[in-house]
Amino acid sequence: MRLPRLWSDGLVLQRDAVAAVGGWAPPGAVVEVHWRGERHTGSTDLHGRWRIALPTGAAGGPFTLTVADGRDRIEIRDVLVGDVWLASGQSNMEMTVARVLPRFPGLLDDADQPAIRQFDVPDRYAFRAPETDLAGGAWVRAGADTVPDFSALAWFFARALRARHDVPIGLINASLGGSPVEAWMAAETLEDFPELLERARRWADPREIEAVEKADQARIAAWQRRLDEADPGLAGGRPRWAEPGLDDAGWTPVAVPDRWPDRRDAWRAPGAVWYRTELRLPRELAGQAGVLELGRLADADRAWVNGVEVGQTGYEWPPRRYPIPAGVLRAGANSIVVRLVIQREQGGFVPGKALALHAAGRRFELAGLWRMRRGADAEPLDPPTFIRWQPVGLYNGMIAPLVGFPIKGVIWYQGESNVGRAEQYRTLFARLIGDWRARWGQGDFPFLFVQLAAFLAPNPEPADSAWARLREAQARVAAAVPNTAMAVAIDLGEWNDIHPLDKRTLGERLAAAAEVLAYGGRGVHQGPVFRRLERDGPRLRVYFDHVGGGLVAVGGDAVREFAVAGADRRFVRAQARIEGDHVVVWSDAVPRPVAVRYAWADNPERANLYNAEGFPAVPFRSDDW
């Protein structure tokens, strides 16, 4: 007898629901489920499948759930009954608490909360048919040693809910970095998108997957081998240029980090680049363990301290925090060497990130003048096929096995991988929500999602923006699909990182939305939303819904990031101020304005319109140009 992976020790069941517990046993077997003092029975079909409707009851626990078929007996221990939330999306949902710990010192001080639990769904894709069970996974109780592996956004969300409602919180984390929305959709929902459906059908043959993956691996390995063999810094496979005593007087001085990606120096092209610097440390730090913090680099790197390799990363997004073992640091001069492999386009140290060496509670700055030498040139490396991101695959492998397991609702953070396809995304995302709700059969359960944060270098002048258009698509889904809410993150972004660290504010905004949609609260749970526009001579009056206690311009009286245009459709930056329940917008350069936009940019870093409850206004445009 066997139960699905989700039904295991530490299980959290949705309170006041009917859970369809089922599994596999010999054909014709009579199965008994003992739960909270009651016995429920059923029998297996010709294929050995069985399913029993199990009323979960009120919040509480821990309980033991027992399943027996007359020959085998399974006990699921430490079962709690509370609220279960499915957390899904791409890397900003997948991003762990460990990643944000530098931003939130002391975060783990109150992490011992065993009534909050996470089930991390293993990454798996399937294209031939929906899977019937997960590839693995286990329920994990929140504690100082386990919370670092929780989804950071889901953790802050759960913690806020737990503080307001004294019930257990279960998190089912089914997320995967880089995944587009169509990867999380069932094949039936893509019938109107034949190009996406055709891509899914291509991967139905496992032999095709195996052939492509092998070809990708061989191609990338050959590219790396050619680069390494051509690099004199790796002569004979030994990192000769990482040696502490190397004479680097002939190397080129460079500022680290430089104004990448504004510059286009030839040495930033694909290939290998070596960087060296020297840091002098006091005698009392000799032999101490430490951490080398290198911010973020594009694309892959290896790092050495005094000739000892301390870490390496194969792609650009993760922050580099490499532990330095005890015995490596010296009194006086310490060499720090980084070999950077630029795979595509331009690379380098990403500016705006901390570069430092930490030891014994002290911090030593590393930004400044380093020395650089080009190791070898290379042709751009084409990325692998990323079969795991193809349409339908993640739905079949990671969502289908969860369907029918009662949940309170869904939290979702995804969309970066669909930037540039805003109109398509609007339809796909709405269909995903409707399809998941239909398959779960729980009605319109709350579906709470995050609007994309600000990203990329700010533009000094108004311009069109693919990121703004994707945000608009998300806002339109929130307006059109019942029982959804969108948490605005425009003020939480980081221009140099697609993974902003402030998941706490975002988790609390999602929790505020859950309070209204899932728990019957009546508080304000979102920021101002554009409602209508009035012409007033050379000025425009902009009215909003969800103003709460009133409109607020954070940081002063002027409202920033507004732009207006006349009939020529040329937007210019505008002045704006709050007057009562609306905002007045104007520009002397546009005597007859007809359209207004707010925070319409990749990174509107000065956006400062909020309501009195502290929720930022939703970026918008009044035009449909």
C-alpha positions as CSV (number, residue, x, y, z in Angstrom):
1,M,0.0,0.0,0.0
2,R,1.3,3.5,-0.9
3,L,0.1,7.0,-0.3
4,P,0.9,10.1,-2.4
5,R,4.1,12.0,-1.3
6,L,2.1,14.9,0.0
7,W,0.4,12.6,2.6
8,S,3.3,12.1,4.9
9,D,4.5,13.0,8.4
10,G,4.1,16.6,9.3
11,L,1.2,17.0,6.9
12,V,-0.9,20.2,7.1
13,L,-4.6,19.8,6.0
14,Q,-6.9,22.6,5.1
15,R,-9.4,23.1,7.9
16,D,-13.2,22.8,7.5
17,A,-12.7,21.0,4.2
18,V,-13.2,17.6,2.6
19,A,-9.9,16.1,1.6
20,A,-9.9,13.3,-0.9
21,V,-7.3,11.0,0.6
22,G,-6.3,8.2,-1.8
23,G,-3.5,6.0,-2.9
24,W,-2.6,2.6,-4.2
25,A,-3.2,-0.9,-2.8
26,P,-3.9,-4.4,-4.1
27,P,-7.1,-4.6,-6.3
28,G,-10.2,-5.5,-4.4
29,A,-8.7,-4.4,-1.0
30,V,-10.9,-2.7,1.6
31,V,-9.2,0.4,2.9
32,E,-9.8,2.0,6.3
33,V,-8.8,5.5,7.3
34,H,-8.9,6.4,11.0
35,W,-9.0,10.2,11.6
36,R,-9.9,12.2,14.6
37,G,-11.8,9.4,16.3
38,E,-13.7,8.3,13.2
39,R,-13.4,5.4,10.7
40,H,-13.9,5.9,7.0
41,T,-13.9,3.0,4.5
42,G,-13.5,2.4,0.8
43,S,-12.1,-0.1,-1.6
44,T,-9.7,-0.2,-4.5
45,D,-10.7,-0.4,-8.1
46,L,-9.4,-2.9,-10.7
47,H,-6.2,-0.8,-11.0
48,G,-5.6,-0.7,-7.3
49,R,-6.6,2.9,-6.8
50,W,-8.8,4.1,-4.0
51,R,-10.1,7.4,-2.8
52,I,-12.0,8.3,0.4
53,A,-13.7,11.7,1.3
54,L,-12.2,12.8,4.6
55,P,-13.8,15.7,6.5
56,T,-10.8,17.6,8.0
57,G,-12.6,19.4,10.8
58,A,-11.6,22.4,12.7
59,A,-8.0,23.7,13.1
60,G,-5.9,21.9,15.6
61,G,-3.4,19.1,16.1
62,P,-1.1,17.3,16.1
63,F,-3.1,14.3,15.1
64,T,-2.3,10.8,13.7
65,L,-3.9,9.6,10.5
66,T,-3.9,5.9,10.0
67,V,-4.6,4.0,6.8
68,A,-4.9,0.2,6.6
69,D,-6.0,-2.4,4.1
70,G,-6.0,-5.6,6.2
71,R,-2.4,-6.4,5.3
72,D,-0.4,-3.1,5.4
73,R,-0.7,-0.2,7.8
74,I,0.5,3.4,7.4
75,E,0.6,6.0,10.1
76,I,1.0,9.7,9.2
77,R,2.1,11.4,12.4
78,D,2.2,15.0,13.6
79,V,-0.7,16.1,11.3
80,L,-1.9,19.7,11.8
81,V,-5.2,21.2,10.5
82,G,-5.1,24.8,9.5
83,D,-4.7,26.8,6.3
84,V,-2.8,25.6,3.3
85,W,-1.5,28.0,0.7
86,L,0.0,27.0,-2.7
87,A,3.0,29.2,-3.5
88,S,4.0,29.1,-7.2
89,G,5.8,31.0,-9.9
90,Q,9.4,31.6,-10.9
91,S,12.6,32.6,-9.1
92,N,11.2,35.4,-7.0
93,M,8.9,32.9,-5.4
94,E,11.6,30.2,-5.3
95,M,14.2,32.5,-3.7
96,T,15.0,31.3,-0.2
97,V,15.2,32.9,3.2
98,A,18.9,32.2,3.1
99,R,19.3,34.6,0.2
100,V,17.7,37.5,2.1
101,L,19.4,37.0,5.5
102,P,22.0,39.7,4.9
103,R,19.1,42.2,4.4
104,F,17.3,41.1,7.6
105,P,19.7,40.5,10.5
106,G,18.0,38.6,13.3
107,L,15.4,37.1,11.0
108,L,15.9,33.6,12.4
109,D,15.5,34.7,16.0
110,D,11.8,33.9,15.9
111,A,12.0,31.1,13.3
112,D,11.1,28.4,15.7
113,Q,7.4,28.2,14.7
114,P,6.6,24.5,14.2
115,A,3.0,25.3,13.3
116,I,4.3,26.8,10.0
117,R,5.4,24.1,7.6
118,Q,6.6,23.9,4.0
119,F,6.4,21.2,1.5
120,D,9.0,21.9,-1.3
121,V,7.7,20.3,-4.5
122,P,10.7,18.8,-6.4
123,D,11.5,20.3,-9.8
124,R,10.0,18.0,-12.4
125,Y,8.7,18.4,-15.9
126,A,6.5,16.0,-17.9
127,F,5.0,16.4,-21.4
128,R,3.3,13.1,-22.3
129,A,0.6,13.3,-19.6
130,P,0.0,14.8,-16.1
131,E,1.9,13.0,-13.3
132,T,-0.2,11.2,-10.6
133,D,2.3,11.8,-7.8
134,L,5.2,14.1,-7.0
135,A,8.8,13.0,-7.5
136,G,9.6,13.4,-3.8
137,G,9.4,16.0,-1.0
138,A,8.6,16.2,2.7
139,W,6.8,18.5,5.1
140,V,9.4,20.5,7.1
141,R,8.6,22.4,10.3
142,A,9.8,26.0,10.6
143,G,12.9,26.3,12.8
144,A,16.2,28.2,12.8
145,D,17.9,25.3,11.0
146,T,15.1,24.8,8.4
147,V,13.6,28.2,7.6
148,P,16.7,29.3,5.5
149,D,15.4,26.7,2.9
150,F,11.9,28.1,2.9
151,S,10.6,30.4,0.1
152,A,11.4,33.9,1.5
153,L,8.2,35.4,0.2
154,A,6.0,32.5,1.4
155,W,7.7,32.6,4.8
156,F,7.0,36.3,5.4
157,F,3.5,35.7,4.1
158,A,2.9,32.8,6.4
159,R,4.5,34.5,9.4
160,A,2.1,37.5,8.9
161,L,-0.9,35.2,8.7
162,R,0.2,33.2,11.7
163,A,0.5,36.4,13.8
164,R,-3.1,37.4,12.9
165,H,-4.8,34.0,13.0
166,D,-3.8,31.4,15.5
167,V,-4.0,28.5,13.2
168,P,-1.3,26.3,11.6
169,I,-0.1,27.4,8.1
170,G,1.0,24.9,5.5
171,L,3.0,26.1,2.4
172,I,3.2,24.0,-0.7
173,N,6.1,25.6,-2.6
174,A,5.9,24.6,-6.3
175,S,8.1,27.2,-8.1
176,L,11.0,27.2,-10.5
177,G,13.3,30.0,-11.6
178,G,13.0,31.3,-15.1
179,S,9.7,29.6,-15.8
180,P,7.2,31.4,-18.2
181,V,3.5,31.2,-17.4
182,E,2.7,28.7,-20.1
183,A,5.0,26.1,-18.4
184,W,2.4,26.0,-15.5
185,M,-0.6,25.5,-17.7
186,A,-2.4,22.3,-18.8
187,A,-2.4,21.4,-22.4
188,E,-6.2,22.0,-22.7
189,T,-5.8,25.6,-21.8
190,L,-3.4,26.3,-24.7
191,E,-5.7,25.2,-27.5
192,D,-5.9,28.8,-28.8
193,F,-2.1,29.1,-28.8
194,P,-1.0,26.5,-31.3
195,E,2.7,27.6,-31.3
196,L,2.9,26.9,-27.6
197,L,1.0,23.7,-27.8
198,E,3.3,22.5,-30.6
199,R,6.4,23.2,-28.5
200,A,4.9,21.1,-25.7
201,R,4.2,18.2,-28.1
202,R,7.7,18.2,-29.3
203,W,8.9,17.1,-25.9
204,A,6.4,14.3,-25.5
205,D,9.1,11.9,-26.8
206,P,11.7,11.2,-24.0
207,R,14.2,10.4,-26.7
208,E,14.0,13.9,-28.1
209,I,14.7,15.3,-24.6
210,E,17.6,13.1,-24.1
211,A,19.1,13.9,-27.5
212,V,18.8,17.6,-27.0
213,E,20.1,17.6,-23.5
214,K,23.1,15.5,-24.5
215,A,23.8,17.9,-27.4
216,D,23.6,20.9,-25.2
217,Q,25.9,19.4,-22.6
218,A,28.5,18.5,-25.2
219,R,28.3,21.9,-26.9
220,I,28.7,23.8,-23.6
221,A,31.5,21.5,-22.4
222,A,33.4,21.9,-25.6
223,W,33.0,25.7,-25.4
224,Q,34.4,25.7,-21.9
225,R,37.2,23.3,-22.8
226,R,38.3,25.5,-25.7
227,L,38.3,28.6,-23.5
228,D,40.2,27.0,-20.7
229,E,42.8,25.6,-23.1
230,A,43.4,29.0,-24.7
231,D,43.7,30.8,-21.3
232,P,47.4,31.1,-20.2
233,G,46.1,31.8,-16.7
234,L,45.1,28.2,-16.6
235,A,48.2,26.7,-18.1
236,G,48.1,22.9,-17.7
237,G,44.8,23.2,-15.9
238,R,46.5,25.0,-12.9
239,P,45.2,28.5,-12.0
240,R,48.6,30.1,-12.4
241,W,47.3,33.6,-12.3
242,A,45.6,33.0,-9.0
243,E,48.9,32.5,-7.2
244,P,49.6,35.0,-4.4
245,G,53.1,36.0,-5.5
246,L,52.3,36.6,-9.2
247,D,53.8,39.7,-10.7
248,D,50.8,41.6,-12.0
249,A,52.5,45.0,-12.6
250,G,51.8,44.7,-16.3
251,W,48.1,44.2,-15.9
252,T,45.6,46.9,-16.7
253,P,44.2,49.0,-13.8
254,V,40.4,49.0,-13.7
255,A,37.7,50.3,-11.4
256,V,35.7,47.5,-9.8
257,P,32.8,47.7,-10.1
258,D,32.9,49.9,-13.3
259,R,29.9,51.5,-14.9
260,W,28.9,48.2,-16.5
261,P,26.8,47.9,-18.7
262,D,27.1,51.5,-19.8
263,R,30.6,50.9,-21.2
264,R,31.4,48.6,-24.1
265,D,35.1,47.8,-23.7
266,A,36.4,45.1,-25.9
267,W,37.7,43.1,-22.9
268,R,34.1,42.8,-21.7
269,A,33.2,40.6,-24.6
270,P,32.8,36.8,-24.4
271,G,35.8,35.0,-23.0
272,A,37.8,34.8,-19.8
273,V,38.9,37.9,-17.8
274,W,41.1,37.8,-14.6
275,Y,40.9,40.4,-11.8
276,R,43.4,40.8,-9.0
277,T,43.6,43.0,-5.9
278,E,45.4,43.0,-2.6
279,L,43.9,43.6,0.8
280,R,46.0,44.3,3.9
281,L,44.7,42.8,7.1
282,P,45.8,43.4,10.8
283,R,47.7,40.8,12.6
284,E,44.8,39.7,14.8
285,L,42.8,38.5,11.8
286,A,45.5,36.1,10.6
287,G,44.0,32.6,10.3
288,Q,40.5,33.7,11.0
289,A,37.6,32.3,9.0
290,G,35.8,34.9,6.8
291,V,33.5,35.6,3.9
292,L,34.3,37.0,0.5
293,E,31.4,39.0,-0.8
294,L,31.6,39.8,-4.5
295,G,28.1,41.1,-5.2
296,R,26.9,39.8,-8.6
297,L,28.9,39.1,-11.7
298,A,28.1,38.4,-15.3
299,D,28.4,35.6,-16.0
300,A,30.4,32.7,-14.3
301,D,33.3,33.0,-11.9
302,R,35.8,31.3,-9.7
303,A,37.5,33.1,-6.8
304,W,40.7,32.6,-4.8
305,V,42.1,34.1,-1.6
306,N,45.8,33.7,-1.2
307,G,45.8,31.0,-3.8
308,V,43.0,28.9,-2.2
309,E,39.8,28.6,-4.2
310,V,36.9,29.7,-2.0
311,G,33.9,29.5,-4.4
312,Q,32.5,29.4,-7.9
313,T,29.2,30.2,-9.5
314,G,28.0,29.1,-13.0
315,Y,25.7,31.9,-14.0
316,E,25.1,35.6,-13.3
317,W,22.1,35.9,-10.9
318,P,23.1,34.5,-7.5
319,P,24.9,36.8,-5.0
320,R,28.5,35.8,-4.4
321,R,29.2,35.1,-0.7
322,Y,32.1,32.7,-0.5
323,P,33.2,31.3,2.9
324,I,36.9,31.6,3.5
325,P,38.2,28.7,5.6
326,A,40.2,29.2,8.8
327,G,43.9,29.4,8.1
328,V,43.7,31.2,4.8
329,L,43.9,34.8,5.8
330,R,47.2,36.4,6.6
331,A,48.6,39.4,8.5
332,G,49.5,42.0,6.0
333,A,49.0,41.5,2.2
334,N,46.2,39.1,1.1
335,S,45.6,38.4,-2.6
336,I,42.1,38.2,-4.0
337,V,41.7,36.8,-7.5
338,V,38.6,36.4,-9.6
339,R,38.4,34.6,-13.0
340,L,35.3,35.8,-14.8
341,V,33.9,33.9,-17.7
342,I,31.7,36.1,-19.9
343,Q,29.4,33.8,-21.9
344,R,27.3,36.3,-23.9
345,E,27.4,39.9,-24.9
346,Q,28.9,42.1,-22.2
347,G,30.0,41.1,-18.7
348,G,31.7,42.3,-15.6
349,F,31.1,43.2,-11.9
350,V,27.5,44.5,-11.6
351,P,27.6,47.9,-10.0
352,G,25.7,48.9,-6.9
353,K,26.4,45.6,-5.1
354,A,28.5,45.2,-2.0
355,L,32.1,44.0,-2.5
356,A,33.8,43.3,0.8
357,L,35.8,40.8,2.9
358,H,34.3,40.0,6.3
359,A,36.2,38.5,9.2
360,A,35.8,38.5,13.0
361,G,32.8,40.9,12.8
362,R,34.8,43.4,10.7
363,R,34.2,44.5,7.1
364,F,36.9,45.5,4.6
365,E,35.8,47.3,1.4
366,L,37.0,45.8,-1.9
367,A,35.5,48.2,-4.3
368,G,38.2,50.3,-6.0
369,L,41.1,49.9,-8.3
370,W,41.9,46.3,-9.3
371,R,44.2,45.0,-12.0
372,M,42.8,43.1,-15.0
373,R,44.1,40.9,-17.7
374,R,42.3,39.2,-20.6
375,G,42.8,35.5,-20.5
376,A,41.2,34.3,-23.7
377,D,38.6,35.3,-26.3
378,A,35.5,33.2,-27.2
379,E,32.5,33.2,-29.4
380,P,29.2,33.9,-27.6
381,L,27.8,30.8,-25.9
382,D,24.3,30.0,-26.9
383,P,22.2,29.1,-23.8
384,P,20.9,25.5,-23.3
385,T,17.4,24.7,-24.5
386,F,15.9,24.9,-21.0
387,I,13.4,22.1,-21.6
388,R,12.1,22.6,-18.1
389,W,10.6,25.9,-19.1
390,Q,8.6,24.6,-22.1
391,P,4.8,24.8,-22.2
392,V,2.8,22.3,-20.1
393,G,5.8,20.6,-18.5
394,L,5.7,22.1,-15.0
395,Y,1.9,21.8,-14.8
396,N,2.1,18.1,-15.5
397,G,5.1,17.5,-13.3
398,M,4.5,19.8,-10.3
399,I,0.9,21.0,-10.2
400,A,-1.2,18.1,-11.5
401,P,-0.2,15.8,-8.6
402,L,-1.5,18.5,-6.2
403,V,-4.9,19.0,-7.8
404,G,-7.7,18.2,-5.4
405,F,-5.6,18.6,-2.3
406,P,-7.7,21.3,-0.4
407,I,-6.1,24.7,-0.2
408,K,-7.0,28.1,1.2
409,G,-5.7,29.8,-1.9
410,V,-2.7,30.6,-4.1
411,I,0.1,33.1,-3.9
412,W,2.0,33.7,-7.2
413,Y,5.1,35.6,-8.3
414,Q,5.9,35.2,-11.9
415,G,6.0,37.2,-15.1
416,E,9.6,38.2,-15.7
417,S,10.1,35.5,-18.3
418,N,7.0,36.7,-20.2
419,V,8.2,40.3,-20.6
420,G,7.8,41.3,-24.2
421,R,4.6,39.3,-24.6
422,A,2.2,41.4,-22.5
423,E,-1.0,40.9,-24.5
424,Q,-0.5,37.2,-24.7
425,Y,0.4,37.1,-21.0
426,R,-2.9,38.8,-20.1
427,T,-4.9,36.0,-21.7
428,L,-2.6,33.1,-20.5
429,F,-2.5,34.3,-16.9
430,A,-6.3,34.7,-16.7
431,R,-6.7,31.2,-18.1
432,L,-4.3,29.7,-15.7
433,I,-6.2,31.1,-12.8
434,G,-9.6,29.9,-14.2
435,D,-8.2,26.4,-15.0
436,W,-6.6,25.8,-11.7
437,R,-9.8,26.9,-9.9
438,A,-11.9,24.6,-12.1
439,R,-9.6,21.6,-11.5
440,W,-9.5,22.1,-7.7
441,G,-13.3,22.3,-7.6
442,Q,-13.3,24.7,-4.7
443,G,-14.9,27.7,-6.5
444,D,-13.1,30.9,-6.9
445,F,-10.5,30.5,-4.2
446,P,-8.3,33.5,-3.5
447,F,-5.5,34.0,-6.0
448,L,-3.0,36.6,-4.8
449,F,-0.1,37.6,-7.0
450,V,2.8,40.1,-7.2
451,Q,3.1,42.7,-9.9
452,L,6.6,42.9,-11.3
453,A,9.1,45.1,-9.4
454,A,11.1,47.9,-10.9
455,F,14.2,46.6,-12.8
456,L,17.0,47.8,-15.1
457,A,18.6,51.3,-15.3
458,P,16.3,54.2,-14.9
459,N,15.4,56.1,-18.1
460,P,15.7,59.9,-17.7
461,E,12.9,60.6,-20.2
462,P,9.5,59.0,-20.6
463,A,9.6,56.0,-23.0
464,D,7.7,52.9,-23.8
465,S,8.5,49.9,-21.7
466,A,8.0,46.2,-22.0
467,W,8.2,45.8,-18.2
468,A,5.4,48.5,-17.9
469,R,3.3,46.7,-20.4
470,L,3.6,43.4,-18.6
471,R,2.7,45.1,-15.3
472,E,-0.4,46.6,-17.1
473,A,-1.4,43.0,-18.2
474,Q,-1.1,41.9,-14.6
475,A,-3.2,44.8,-13.4
476,R,-5.9,44.1,-16.0
477,V,-6.1,40.5,-14.8
478,A,-6.5,41.7,-11.2
479,A,-9.4,44.0,-12.4
480,A,-11.1,41.4,-14.5
481,V,-10.8,38.1,-12.7
482,P,-12.9,37.7,-9.5
483,N,-11.4,37.2,-6.1
484,T,-7.9,38.1,-7.1
485,A,-5.6,40.7,-5.6
486,M,-2.3,42.2,-6.9
487,A,0.5,43.3,-4.5
488,V,2.4,46.2,-6.1
489,A,6.2,45.9,-5.9
490,I,7.2,48.9,-8.0
491,D,8.9,50.5,-4.9
492,L,10.8,47.4,-3.9
493,G,12.8,46.7,-7.0
494,E,16.6,46.9,-7.5
495,W,17.8,48.3,-10.8
496,N,20.7,45.9,-10.9
497,D,19.0,42.7,-9.7
498,I,15.9,41.0,-11.0
499,H,15.6,39.4,-7.5
500,P,14.9,42.2,-5.0
501,L,15.7,41.3,-1.5
502,D,12.8,42.9,0.4
503,K,10.4,39.9,0.4
504,R,9.2,40.9,3.9
505,T,7.2,44.0,2.8
506,L,5.9,42.0,-0.2
507,G,4.9,39.1,2.0
508,E,3.1,41.4,4.3
509,R,1.2,43.1,1.4
510,L,0.1,39.7,0.2
511,A,-1.0,38.9,3.7
512,A,-3.0,42.1,3.8
513,A,-4.8,41.0,0.6
514,A,-5.4,37.6,2.1
515,E,-7.0,39.2,5.1
516,V,-9.7,40.7,2.9
517,L,-10.1,38.0,0.3
518,A,-9.6,34.8,2.4
519,Y,-10.4,35.8,5.9
520,G,-13.3,38.3,5.6
521,G,-11.5,41.4,6.8
522,R,-12.5,44.9,5.7
523,G,-9.2,46.8,5.9
524,V,-7.4,48.5,3.0
525,H,-5.3,45.9,1.2
526,Q,-4.0,47.7,-1.9
527,G,-2.9,51.1,-3.2
528,P,-4.6,53.7,-5.4
529,V,-5.9,52.4,-8.8
530,F,-6.5,54.8,-11.7
531,R,-10.3,55.3,-12.2
532,R,-10.8,58.3,-14.6
533,L,-9.3,61.4,-16.1
534,E,-10.8,64.9,-16.4
535,R,-9.5,67.7,-18.7
536,D,-9.2,71.1,-17.0
537,G,-7.7,73.4,-19.6
538,P,-3.9,72.8,-19.6
539,R,-4.2,70.4,-16.6
540,L,-5.4,66.9,-16.1
541,R,-7.2,65.8,-13.0
542,V,-6.6,62.1,-12.2
543,Y,-9.0,60.2,-9.9
544,F,-8.4,56.9,-8.2
545,D,-10.1,54.0,-6.4
546,H,-8.7,52.5,-3.2
547,V,-7.4,55.8,-1.8
548,G,-8.1,54.6,1.7
549,G,-7.4,57.4,4.2
550,G,-6.2,59.7,1.4
551,L,-3.5,60.2,-1.2
552,V,0.1,60.7,0.0
553,A,3.2,61.8,-1.8
554,V,6.0,60.1,0.1
555,G,9.1,62.4,0.6
556,G,7.4,65.7,-0.1
557,D,4.4,67.5,-1.6
558,A,5.2,66.8,-5.3
559,V,4.2,63.6,-6.9
560,R,6.8,62.2,-9.2
561,E,7.0,59.9,-12.2
562,F,3.9,61.4,-14.0
563,A,4.1,62.2,-17.7
564,V,1.6,63.8,-20.1
565,A,1.2,63.9,-23.9
566,G,-0.9,65.9,-26.3
567,A,-2.4,64.7,-29.5
568,D,1.1,64.1,-30.9
569,R,1.5,61.2,-28.4
570,R,4.9,62.6,-27.3
571,F,5.2,62.1,-23.5
572,V,7.2,64.5,-21.4
573,R,7.8,64.6,-17.7
574,A,5.1,66.5,-15.8
575,Q,4.5,68.2,-12.5
576,A,1.9,66.8,-10.2
577,R,0.4,67.5,-6.8
578,I,-2.3,66.1,-4.7
579,E,-5.5,68.1,-4.4
580,G,-8.0,66.4,-2.0
581,D,-9.1,63.1,-3.5
582,H,-7.2,63.4,-6.8
583,V,-3.9,64.4,-8.5
584,V,-3.5,67.4,-10.7
585,V,-0.9,66.9,-13.5
586,W,0.5,69.4,-16.0
587,S,3.5,70.4,-18.1
588,D,4.2,73.8,-19.6
589,A,5.5,71.9,-22.7
590,V,2.1,70.4,-23.3
591,P,-0.6,73.1,-23.4
592,R,-3.4,70.7,-24.4
593,P,-2.7,67.3,-22.7
594,V,-4.9,64.4,-23.6
595,A,-3.1,61.4,-21.9
596,V,-1.3,60.8,-18.7
597,R,1.0,58.0,-17.5
598,Y,2.3,57.2,-14.0
599,A,5.4,55.1,-13.3
600,W,5.3,53.8,-16.8
601,A,8.9,52.6,-17.2
602,D,11.2,49.7,-16.6
603,N,12.4,51.3,-13.4
604,P,10.4,54.4,-12.2
605,E,12.7,54.7,-9.3
606,R,11.1,58.0,-8.0
607,A,7.5,56.8,-7.9
608,N,6.1,58.1,-4.7
609,L,2.2,58.1,-4.8
610,Y,0.7,56.0,-2.0
611,N,-2.4,56.0,0.1
612,A,-2.3,56.8,3.8
613,E,-2.2,53.1,4.6
614,G,1.2,52.8,3.0
615,F,0.3,50.9,-0.2
616,P,1.8,52.2,-3.4
617,A,-0.3,53.3,-6.4
618,V,-0.6,50.9,-9.3
619,P,1.4,52.1,-12.3
620,F,-1.0,53.0,-15.2
621,R,-1.6,54.8,-18.4
622,S,-4.8,56.5,-19.5
623,D,-4.1,55.9,-23.2
624,D,-4.2,52.7,-25.3
625,W,-1.5,53.8,-27.7
